[in-house]
Amino acid sequence: MASMQPQSCDTFVVCLHQSTKWLGLERAATADKAVEVITELLGKHGQGGSCMEDDSGFTYHNSFLISDRTEAWLLETSGKYWAAERIEGGYRNISNQYGITTTIDKEHPGMRAYAQSKGWWDAIKFNFATVYSFTTTARIELLLSSVGHINAEAMMEILRDKDSGINMEGMFMTTGSMVSVVPTEPTLPGVHYFTATPDPEKSVFKPFIFVQNALPLKETSSPSYGSDDPVKKKPRFQSKPDRKHQLFVKHKVVAAIIDSYKDRGQKITENMRKLEKNTMETMEEFLSHGVMEQECLVNQFSTSVQEEVAVYNTH
């Protein structure tokens, strides 16, 4: 699911999730405008594309959390139909299921009529998540239970929750997790935490701050195959290259140790959480007082990756 252009097939063109996200960032200066850009692209091109580099035919439609420093939106889609909710409480998360229910601030003009024509809606009270999916409220309930205590750390724990289905296991494992803190004060930096590895319960959230001259993220960049990439050849996807980045490979070994050796795994996890907490304390200083010298952050994410690998290597 990585292309900066809509994917051309023999008979049609559709937008992938990454395509619409990148184009929204490129063409919009505000969160509200990004909602407009993405929904216009969906209306024109639809959405789809395989989730895997084979002919599995498995696809899914997407949700977007879109924020600038003054407002934030949750946009959820089904084909060309969509609903958007303006976020008022200062926090929200999306994890594998729809989260918009009855509070809808913008919507596709034909969304309700289409649902009614399919027999999904009885024209009484419209709940987007219920009408357009098989849904649970686990994600919403976890957020509500944390009201008054929501911060980056609390969000990370919510994303690690497996009982709710937020942190998925098995064939459709959670492949990566992200928490962003976007201050309304323009002089303070936005801090974006990424695992860059599957299963956040066995991962470290590492911070990234946008600064000038940020260095390439080599340890978490997938190998490049150039013109030999099967995505660029026709017919496409006739082979499946190894796209595992360096951290992914090391993390896979450590995740297996955590699963197989209780005491050893517990020690690794404790040290990972300690590293994460120490890094978050530094980021909290930046969020409170700003960054005096941005040069110290050009390699922040890669340094955090190296510290994570050092934890792996001590066990």
C-alpha positions in Angstrom: 0.0 0.0 0.0 2.7 2.4 -0.9 2.3 4.6 -3.9 2.2 8.4 -4.3 -0.1 8.0 -7.3 -3.5 6.2 -7.8 -2.8 2.7 -8.8 -3.6 1.9 -12.5 -5.1 -1.5 -13.3 -6.1 -2.7 -16.7 -9.6 -1.3 -16.5 -9.8 1.2 -13.7 -7.9 3.5 -11.3 -8.4 3.5 -7.6 -6.7 5.4 -4.7 -4.8 3.6 -2.0 -4.9 4.8 1.6 -1.3 6.1 1.4 -2.1 8.0 -1.9 -5.0 9.9 -0.4 -3.1 10.7 2.8 -0.1 12.0 1.0 -2.1 14.0 -1.5 -4.2 15.5 1.4 -0.9 16.6 3.1 0.4 18.0 -0.2 -2.6 20.0 -1.3 -4.1 21.2 2.0 -2.9 23.8 4.5 -5.5 22.9 7.1 -7.1 19.8 8.6 -10.5 21.0 7.3 -9.1 21.4 3.7 -7.5 18.0 3.9 -10.9 16.4 4.6 -12.1 18.1 1.5 -9.2 17.0 -0.7 -9.4 13.3 0.4 -13.2 13.1 0.0 -12.9 14.7 -3.5 -10.3 12.1 -4.4 -12.6 9.3 -3.2 -15.5 10.6 -5.1 -13.4 10.8 -8.3 -11.4 7.6 -8.0 -12.9 5.4 -5.3 -10.5 3.4 -3.2 -9.1 -0.1 -3.0 -6.0 -2.0 -4.1 -4.7 -5.2 -2.6 -3.4 -5.0 1.0 -0.7 -7.5 0.1 1.8 -8.1 -2.7 -0.1 -11.0 -4.2 -3.5 -11.7 -5.7 -5.2 -12.3 -2.4 -7.9 -9.8 -3.3 -8.2 -8.7 0.3 -8.8 -4.9 0.6 -10.1 -2.6 3.3 -11.4 0.9 3.4 -9.9 3.6 5.6 -10.1 6.0 8.5 -8.0 9.1 8.9 -7.1 11.2 11.9 -6.3 14.7 10.5 -5.1 17.5 12.7 -3.5 20.9 12.5 -2.8 23.2 15.5 -6.3 24.6 15.7 -8.6 21.7 14.8 -8.8 18.0 14.2 -11.1 15.7 12.3 -11.9 12.0 12.2 -12.7 11.0 8.6 -14.1 7.4 8.0 -14.9 6.0 4.6 -16.6 3.1 2.8 -16.0 3.1 -0.9 -16.9 6.6 -2.1 -19.1 7.2 0.9 -17.8 8.9 4.1 -18.6 10.6 7.4 -16.5 13.2 9.3 -16.6 14.2 12.9 -14.8 17.3 14.3 -12.9 16.3 17.4 -13.8 18.5 20.3 -12.3 16.7 23.3 -8.6 17.1 22.5 -7.9 13.4 21.8 -9.0 10.5 19.6 -7.7 7.2 18.3 -8.4 4.9 15.3 -7.7 1.2 15.5 -9.1 -1.3 13.0 -12.8 -0.4 13.5 -15.0 2.6 12.7 -15.3 5.1 15.6 -17.9 7.6 14.2 -21.3 6.9 15.6 -24.1 9.5 15.8 -22.0 12.7 15.8 -21.5 13.5 12.2 -20.4 17.0 11.2 -19.9 16.4 7.5 -20.9 13.5 5.2 -21.2 12.3 1.6 -24.6 13.6 0.4 -25.6 10.1 -0.7 -24.3 8.2 2.3 -27.6 7.7 4.1 -29.7 7.0 1.0 -27.2 4.4 -0.1 -27.3 2.6 3.2 -31.1 2.7 3.2 -31.2 1.2 -0.4 -29.0 -1.7 0.9 -31.3 -2.4 3.8 -28.7 -1.4 6.3 -30.6 1.5 7.8 -34.2 1.9 8.9 -34.2 5.7 8.5 -34.7 6.3 12.2 -31.4 7.1 14.0 -28.3 7.0 12.0 -25.1 5.5 13.5 -22.3 5.4 11.0 -20.3 2.6 12.7 -23.3 0.4 13.1 -24.7 0.9 9.7 -21.5 0.6 7.7 -19.7 -2.2 9.6 -19.8 -4.9 12.2 -18.6 -2.9 15.1 -17.7 -3.0 18.8 -17.3 0.0 21.1 -14.1 -1.3 22.8 -12.0 1.6 21.5 -14.4 4.2 22.6 -14.9 2.6 26.0 -11.2 2.6 26.7 -10.9 6.3 25.8 -13.9 7.1 28.0 -12.4 5.2 30.9 -9.3 7.3 30.7 -11.0 10.7 30.6 -9.0 13.2 32.6 -5.9 11.1 32.3 -5.2 11.1 28.5 -1.7 11.8 27.5 0.8 10.1 25.1 1.5 7.3 27.6 -2.2 6.5 28.1 -2.7 6.4 24.4 0.2 4.0 24.0 -1.4 1.7 26.6 -4.7 1.8 24.8 -3.0 0.9 21.5 -1.4 -2.1 23.3 -4.7 -3.5 24.5 -5.4 -6.9 23.0 -8.6 -7.8 24.8 -10.4 -5.0 22.9 -9.1 -6.1 19.5 -7.3 -2.8 19.1 -3.9 -4.6 19.2 -4.6 -7.4 16.7 -2.8 -10.8 16.6 -2.6 -13.6 14.2 -2.8 -13.3 10.4 -3.9 -9.6 10.7 -1.5 -8.5 13.3 -1.1 -4.8 14.1 1.8 -3.9 11.9 2.7 -0.5 13.3 1.4 2.1 15.8 1.6 5.8 16.2 0.7 8.5 18.8 1.0 12.2 17.9 1.0 15.2 20.3 0.1 18.4 18.4 0.2 21.5 20.7 -2.0 24.4 19.8 0.9 26.8 20.7 2.8 27.3 17.4 6.2 27.8 19.1 6.0 24.3 20.6 7.0 21.2 18.5 4.6 18.4 17.5 5.9 15.1 18.8 5.1 11.9 16.8 5.8 8.5 18.4 6.2 5.5 16.1 6.9 1.9 16.8 8.0 1.0 13.3 7.5 -2.6 14.3 4.5 -5.0 14.8 2.6 -5.5 18.1 3.0 -2.4 20.2 2.9 -4.5 23.4 6.4 -5.8 22.3 7.6 -2.5 20.8 9.0 0.8 21.8 7.3 4.0 20.8 10.1 6.3 19.4 9.8 10.1 19.0 10.1 12.0 15.7 10.0 15.8 15.5 9.9 17.6 12.2 13.0 19.8 11.9 15.1 21.1 9.0 17.9 18.8 7.8 16.5 15.7 9.5 18.6 12.7 8.6 17.3 9.7 6.7 15.7 7.0 8.7 17.9 4.2 7.4 17.2 1.6 10.1 13.4 1.7 9.4 13.5 2.1 5.6 12.6 -0.9 3.5 15.2 -2.1 1.0 14.9 -0.3 -2.4 14.8 -2.4 -5.6 14.6 0.4 -8.1 13.4 -0.6 -11.5 13.5 -4.3 -10.5 10.7 -3.7 -7.9 7.8 -6.1 -8.8 5.4 -3.2 -8.2 6.9 -1.4 -11.2 7.0 -4.3 -13.6 4.1 -5.5 -15.8 2.4 -7.8 -15.0 2.8 -6.6 -11.5 3.5 -8.6 -8.3 4.9 -11.6 -10.1 7.4 -12.0 -7.2 7.5 -10.9 -3.6 10.7 -9.1 -2.5 11.9 -9.0 1.1 10.9 -5.6 2.4 11.9 -6.1 6.0 13.9 -3.1 7.3 16.8 -3.6 9.8 14.8 -2.9 13.0 12.0 -5.2 11.9 14.4 -8.1 11.5 15.9 -7.5 15.0 12.5 -7.0 16.5 11.2 -10.3 15.1 13.9 -12.2 17.0 13.2 -10.3 20.3 9.4 -10.7 20.0 9.9 -14.5 19.7 12.1 -14.5 22.8 9.4 -12.5 24.7 6.9 -15.1 23.7 9.0 -18.1 24.5 10.9 -17.3 27.7 8.9 -15.8 30.4 11.6 -14.4 32.8 13.9 -13.3 30.0 11.0 -11.8 28.0 9.7 -9.9 31.1 13.2 -8.3 31.6 13.4 -7.2 28.0 9.9 -5.7 28.2 10.8 -3.8 31.4 13.9 -2.4 29.8 12.0 -1.4 26.7 9.4 0.5 28.8 12.1 2.2 30.8 13.7 3.4 27.6 10.4 4.6 26.3 9.6 6.4 29.5 13.0 8.2 29.7 12.6 9.4 26.1 9.1 10.6 26.7 10.3 12.7 29.7 12.7 14.4 27.4 9.9 15.0 24.9 7.7 16.4 27.6 10.3 19.1 28.3 10.2 20.0 24.6 6.4 20.1 24.7 6.5 22.4 27.7 9.4 24.7 26.9 10.1 24.3 23.2 13.3 23.3 21.4 16.3 25.7 21.8 18.6 23.9 19.3 16.8 22.0 16.6 20.1 20.6 15.4 20.0 18.2 18.3 16.9 16.6 16.9 18.0 15.9 13.3 18.9 12.3 14.3 16.4 11.8 17.2 14.4 8.9 15.7 17.5 7.0 14.6 19.1 7.5 17.9 16.0 6.1 19.6 16.2 3.1 17.3 19.8 2.5 18.2 18.9 2.6 21.9 16.2 0.1 21.3 18.6 -2.2 19.5 21.0 -1.8 22.4 18.3 -3.1 24.7 17.8 -6.1 22.5 21.5 -6.8 22.4 21.9 -6.9 26.2 19.5 -9.9 26.3 
